[in-house]
Each structure stands twice: as structure tokens, then as C-alpha cells.
Amino acid sequence: MVINTNTSAQSSARLLGESSALLAKSLARLSSGSKIVSPEDDAAGLAVSSRFDAQINRNNAAKSNVGNAVSFSQTQDGFLAKVGKALDRMSELSVMAQDVTKSNADRALYDTEFQKLGSFVTDLATKQFNGVALFSATANNVTTDSEGTTTALAGVDLGAAAYTNATGSAIGTAATAATALTKVKAAITQLSTDRATVGANISTLNSYSDQLGVLSDNLSAANSRIKDVDVASESTQFARYNILVQAGTAMLSQANSTPQSALRLLQ
């Protein structure tokens, strides 16, 4: 029996310290929801999780870009639908102006509406979406993944010859009305092609958006397996460490009181 060195108390204190550290770490995991609360918990897992986090954020940014491009294309189609109505009316006026029972004075009245509709179509060719021209022959490149890959969306140009020829026509006489009808019909044909192009753009963008959504889900699931704590398993460990701390505290108290028995030998 010795007094100066209480090896039992030292051992109990060391074990209690270890149990307390494990209990604190388990508590941190449960409170944070993450099983990697410090780099030493899983250094490799932390590195992989960090890369996953960055890729997920880039992926979400790309999905946002695609969504904006869809809105851009839908806006294009909305304006093109209005152009279609204007061209339909212009073709109708061109036919009406060829009526042999109409005088040139009557045709002048038709031409007034015809010119207004032409100006309407010309004005739409200059429309913008957030400062970006809606109607241009230049293709727009849209980011479609987290690595910055782009896809080109075919441009739609309301300033193309088919449109300008139609809007620059007149129906003041039967002869010019016949010529105008041919040009307006060509513009309607071009419009059909352009709306089909926009529709294909939207369909392609929606496919990319769906792909990005699935990829984001898969990346999040993989990242969760690395860094998210299993609450059921960790709560079991927490209960174990809690009992060890309580038992260690009791045993340390007991170990500290043991040397007092040496006093009986000195009495």
C-alpha cells in the first residue's frame, strides 16, 4: 500500500478522459447531424465530401442556367406566336386587296392596316430578354453541366429576308397585293421553321434540366453516405459513452478514497 502514487486513480482518470472525449464527439455528431465534425474523424472522407459539395453547387448553378434559357426560349415563342397572328392577318388583307370589286381607294384602307402590322413585326425583332437580344442569327451557348460544358441553341432572326420582304411590301394595288401575298406566305413558312426551332430548343433544355436534377440527387445521396451521421447507430454509441463516463467518474472517486485506508495502519 502506497500514498504518493495512486496508480488506480491515474488509470481511472485516463480512462475517464478517453470516455469523456468520445462522449463529447458523439454529442457533436448528433447535434450537427454530421459524422465528420473534425478532419481527423475521416480525412479522406472529408476530402471526397468537399469535392462532392463543390460539384453539387456547380451542378445546381448549371440547372439554374438551363432554367433561365428555357424562360428565354419560351419568351421567344410567345413573341413568335404574336408574329404569326400578324402575318396571318397580313395574308388575309393581301387576298382581300385583290378583290376586283375594290378600288385603289379601298385598297389604300387595307394597306394602312397592312403597314401597321408590318411595323409591329419589325418592332418585335428588336425585343430583348434581360438585355440579351431575343431574335438574332447568332446561336446562344448554354452551360449544361458542372464542368462548364455548353450546348448551342440555334438562333431565330426576325430580321431575316423572309420577314423584311413581307413587312416591306404594300397592297395599294391588285398587282402589289398579289406580290405581297407571295412574300407574306414565305414569311409564314419561315415562321413555322423558326417556331419549330424554338420548340426543339426548349425540349433539349428540358432534357438537360432533368438530367441535372437526377445527377444532383445521386451526388447528394453519395455525399450523404460519407458525411451524414446515422442517428440510430450514433445514439446507441452515445448511450454507451454516457454510461462509461458515469462509471468512470464513480470509479475515480473510489480510487481516490482507497489510500485513506493507510491511515488506519498509522493509528
LUMZA-82817 format. One line per field, with one value per residue (C-alpha): residue in three letters; chain; x negated, z negated, y negated. Coordinates in nm, 3 decimals. Layout:
res <- (Ala/...)
chain <- (A/...)
px <- (X/...)
pz <- (Z/...)
py <- (Y/...)
END
This chain:
res <- (Met/Val/Ile/Asn/Thr/Asn/Thr/Ser/Ala/Gln/Ser/Ser/Ala/Arg/Leu/Leu/Gly/Glu/Ser/Ser/Ala/Leu/Leu/Ala/Lys/Ser/Leu/Ala/Arg/Leu/Ser/Ser/Gly/Ser/Lys/Ile/Val/Ser/Pro/Glu/Asp/Asp/Ala/Ala/Gly/Leu/Ala/Val/Ser/Ser/Arg/Phe/Asp/Ala/Gln/Ile/Asn/Arg/Asn/Asn/Ala/Ala/Lys/Ser/Asn/Val/Gly/Asn/Ala/Val/Ser/Phe/Ser/Gln/Thr/Gln/Asp/Gly/Phe/Leu/Ala/Lys/Val/Gly/Lys/Ala/Leu/Asp/Arg/Met/Ser/Glu/Leu/Ser/Val/Met/Ala/Gln/Asp/Val/Thr/Lys/Ser/Asn/Ala/Asp/Arg/Ala/Leu/Tyr/Asp/Thr/Glu/Phe/Gln/Lys/Leu/Gly/Ser/Phe/Val/Thr/Asp/Leu/Ala/Thr/Lys/Gln/Phe/Asn/Gly/Val/Ala/Leu/Phe/Ser/Ala/Thr/Ala/Asn/Asn/Val/Thr/Thr/Asp/Ser/Glu/Gly/Thr/Thr/Thr/Ala/Leu/Ala/Gly/Val/Asp/Leu/Gly/Ala/Ala/Ala/Tyr/Thr/Asn/Ala/Thr/Gly/Ser/Ala/Ile/Gly/Thr/Ala/Ala/Thr/Ala/Ala/Thr/Ala/Leu/Thr/Lys/Val/Lys/Ala/Ala/Ile/Thr/Gln/Leu/Ser/Thr/Asp/Arg/Ala/Thr/Val/Gly/Ala/Asn/Ile/Ser/Thr/Leu/Asn/Ser/Tyr/Ser/Asp/Gln/Leu/Gly/Val/Leu/Ser/Asp/Asn/Leu/Ser/Ala/Ala/Asn/Ser/Arg/Ile/Lys/Asp/Val/Asp/Val/Ala/Ser/Glu/Ser/Thr/Gln/Phe/Ala/Arg/Tyr/Asn/Ile/Leu/Val/Gln/Ala/Gly/Thr/Ala/Met/Leu/Ser/Gln/Ala/Asn/Ser/Thr/Pro/Gln/Ser/Ala/Leu/Arg/Leu/Leu/Gln)
chain <- (A/A/A/A/A/A/A/A/A/A/A/A/A/A/A/A/A/A/A/A/A/A/A/A/A/A/A/A/A/A/A/A/A/A/A/A/A/A/A/A/A/A/A/A/A/A/A/A/A/A/A/A/A/A/A/A/A/A/A/A/A/A/A/A/A/A/A/A/A/A/A/A/A/A/A/A/A/A/A/A/A/A/A/A/A/A/A/A/A/A/A/A/A/A/A/A/A/A/A/A/A/A/A/A/A/A/A/A/A/A/A/A/A/A/A/A/A/A/A/A/A/A/A/A/A/A/A/A/A/A/A/A/A/A/A/A/A/A/A/A/A/A/A/A/A/A/A/A/A/A/A/A/A/A/A/A/A/A/A/A/A/A/A/A/A/A/A/A/A/A/A/A/A/A/A/A/A/A/A/A/A/A/A/A/A/A/A/A/A/A/A/A/A/A/A/A/A/A/A/A/A/A/A/A/A/A/A/A/A/A/A/A/A/A/A/A/A/A/A/A/A/A/A/A/A/A/A/A/A/A/A/A/A/A/A/A/A/A/A/A/A/A/A/A/A/A/A/A/A/A/A/A/A/A/A/A/A/A/A/A/A/A/A/A/A/A/A)
px <- (0.000/-0.144/-0.039/-0.247/-0.145/0.217/0.194/0.560/0.668/0.431/0.567/0.926/0.861/0.707/0.995/1.247/1.078/1.099/1.466/1.543/1.374/1.574/1.895/1.825/1.755/2.071/2.271/2.119/2.214/2.572/2.613/2.457/2.601/2.257/2.025/1.723/1.705/1.328/1.077/0.925/1.260/1.225/0.959/1.016/1.394/1.376/1.174/1.419/1.719/1.571/1.537/1.893/2.021/1.847/1.976/2.331/2.321/2.186/2.449/2.725/2.583/2.591/2.952/3.036/2.870/3.073/3.393/3.319/3.252/3.591/3.756/3.564/3.686/4.044/4.037/3.915/4.203/4.453/4.342/4.332/4.692/4.786/4.587/4.783/5.114/4.988/4.870/5.198/5.388/5.146/5.202/5.578/5.552/5.339/5.613/5.887/5.694/5.706/6.086/6.184/6.481/6.247/6.100/5.748/5.903/6.043/5.708/5.540/5.751/5.641/5.283/5.298/5.362/5.111/4.836/4.920/4.892/4.562/4.429/4.545/4.343/4.039/4.062/4.070/3.741/3.564/3.704/3.465/3.462/3.267/3.062/2.997/3.143/3.425/3.403/3.059/2.898/2.619/2.655/2.661/2.434/2.595/2.399/2.533/2.319/2.096/1.781/1.892/1.983/2.213/2.469/2.554/2.916/2.995/3.081/3.404/3.374/3.682/3.461/3.417/3.501/3.827/3.964/3.827/3.958/4.306/4.307/4.167/4.450/4.761/5.110/5.215/5.296/5.413/5.072/4.873/5.120/5.050/4.676/4.721/4.918/4.632/4.387/4.612/4.662/4.284/4.262/4.525/4.323/4.010/4.203/4.313/3.948/3.841/4.110/4.011/3.650/3.753/3.963/3.666/3.451/3.699/3.726/3.348/3.313/3.580/3.390/3.071/3.263/3.399/3.051/2.903/3.180/3.110/2.735/2.784/2.993/2.730/2.442/2.631/2.701/2.335/2.226/2.477/2.332/1.992/2.070/2.420/2.446/2.656/2.864/2.980/2.627/2.473/2.740/2.651/2.285/2.381/2.566/2.262/2.017/2.251/2.258/1.879/1.834/2.067/1.899/1.553/1.644/1.764/1.453/1.220/1.389/1.344/0.977/0.908/1.053/0.854/0.526/0.721/0.717/0.345/0.440/0.574/0.225/0.084/0.329)
pz <- (0.000/0.108/0.067/0.310/0.629/0.675/0.991/0.973/0.968/1.256/1.467/1.383/1.469/1.805/1.897/1.781/2.003/2.304/2.238/2.193/2.524/2.703/2.539/2.647/3.005/3.016/2.883/3.151/3.424/3.303/3.262/3.602/3.797/3.945/3.860/3.970/3.710/3.743/4.011/3.804/3.796/4.165/4.355/4.688/4.649/4.577/4.896/5.108/4.944/5.009/5.378/5.385/5.219/5.481/5.769/5.633/5.609/5.965/6.082/5.924/6.088/6.428/6.365/6.291/6.618/6.811/6.642/6.747/7.102/7.104/6.997/7.273/7.536/7.407/7.433/7.790/7.875/7.713/7.940/8.245/8.177/8.199/8.521/8.656/8.589/8.757/9.066/9.086/9.091/9.345/9.577/9.536/9.621/9.927/10.058/9.981/10.168/10.483/10.494/10.837/10.682/10.474/10.590/10.513/10.256/10.079/10.109/9.951/9.642/9.632/9.684/9.377/9.153/9.353/9.288/8.917/8.882/9.071/8.829/8.538/8.667/8.728/8.374/8.221/8.394/8.152/7.827/7.551/7.254/6.962/7.206/7.442/7.793/7.833/8.209/8.360/8.610/8.359/8.156/7.776/7.575/7.259/6.976/6.932/6.661/6.360/6.576/6.788/7.099/7.329/7.596/7.877/7.921/8.277/8.310/8.453/8.663/8.723/8.934/9.192/9.555/9.549/9.280/9.410/9.761/9.619/9.388/9.664/9.902/9.987/10.108/10.263/10.596/10.701/10.854/10.546/10.329/10.527/10.484/10.113/10.065/10.204/9.970/9.665/9.738/9.748/9.411/9.267/9.387/9.225/8.905/8.892/8.917/8.651/8.405/8.462/8.386/8.062/7.968/8.026/7.811/7.524/7.549/7.543/7.247/7.051/7.110/6.976/6.677/6.597/6.632/6.397/6.144/6.140/6.115/5.824/5.641/5.694/5.587/5.275/5.186/5.228/5.024/4.751/4.709/4.643/4.406/4.258/3.919/3.871/3.580/3.470/3.456/3.305/3.035/2.927/2.904/2.715/2.452/2.420/2.376/2.129/1.910/1.933/1.819/1.524/1.429/1.473/1.252/0.979/1.004/0.996/0.676/0.534/0.639/0.477/0.149/0.136/-0.006/-0.305/-0.436/-0.502/-0.784/-0.981/-0.985/-1.129/-1.418)
py <- (0.000/-0.339/-0.701/-0.909/-0.725/-0.621/-0.412/-0.312/-0.677/-0.762/-0.477/-0.568/-0.934/-0.839/-0.611/-0.871/-1.130/-0.897/-0.821/-1.191/-1.274/-1.002/-1.124/-1.484/-1.373/-1.163/-1.457/-1.684/-1.436/-1.410/-1.785/-1.867/-1.576/-1.509/-1.224/-1.428/-1.706/-1.748/-1.644/-1.363/-1.181/-1.084/-1.277/-1.100/-1.117/-1.490/-1.547/-1.348/-1.517/-1.862/-1.781/-1.648/-1.967/-2.182/-1.969/-1.974/-2.355/-2.384/-2.138/-2.346/-2.658/-2.484/-2.379/-2.742/-2.847/-2.591/-2.710/-3.068/-2.952/-2.776/-3.103/-3.284/-3.036/-3.045/-3.424/-3.390/-3.160/-3.396/-3.678/-3.448/-3.348/-3.717/-3.748/-3.452/-3.626/-3.944/-3.755/-3.566/-3.894/-4.042/-3.746/-3.789/-4.158/-4.073/-3.848/-4.099/-4.370/-4.156/-4.176/-4.312/-4.490/-4.707/-5.036/-5.151/-5.385/-5.077/-4.903/-5.204/-5.143/-4.780/-4.889/-5.113/-4.812/-4.607/-4.861/-4.884/-4.509/-4.515/-4.777/-4.560/-4.263/-4.484/-4.623/-4.273/-4.191/-4.429/-4.284/-4.178/-3.941/-4.089/-4.294/-3.999/-4.014/-3.763/-3.746/-3.707/-3.472/-3.408/-3.086/-3.107/-2.876/-2.737/-2.571/-2.217/-2.056/-2.121/-2.119/-2.414/-2.214/-2.413/-2.338/-2.577/-2.684/-2.782/-3.149/-3.291/-3.607/-3.821/-4.040/-3.763/-3.838/-3.642/-3.873/-4.201/-4.127/-4.073/-4.375/-4.596/-4.513/-4.713/-4.625/-4.958/-4.790/-4.446/-4.372/-4.474/-4.282/-3.965/-4.017/-4.091/-3.771/-3.565/-3.735/-3.701/-3.331/-3.291/-3.468/-3.236/-2.937/-3.083/-3.147/-2.783/-2.675/-2.923/-2.815/-2.452/-2.551/-2.720/-2.418/-2.189/-2.419/-2.402/-2.024/-1.988/-2.223/-2.036/-1.712/-1.871/-2.005/-1.658/-1.510/-1.768/-1.703/-1.328/-1.388/-1.627/-1.367/-1.097/-1.320/-1.427/-1.064/-0.969/-1.268/-1.183/-0.835/-0.990/-1.274/-1.237/-1.066/-0.752/-0.878/-0.531/-0.395/-0.707/-0.737/-0.383/-0.483/-0.798/-0.593/-0.364/-0.651/-0.822/-0.511/-0.477/-0.838/-0.789/-0.461/-0.614/-0.908/-0.673/-0.455/-0.757/-0.869/-0.523/-0.507/-0.844/-0.725/-0.399/-0.549/-0.672/-0.313/-0.361/-0.594/-0.302/-0.149/-0.473/-0.493)
END
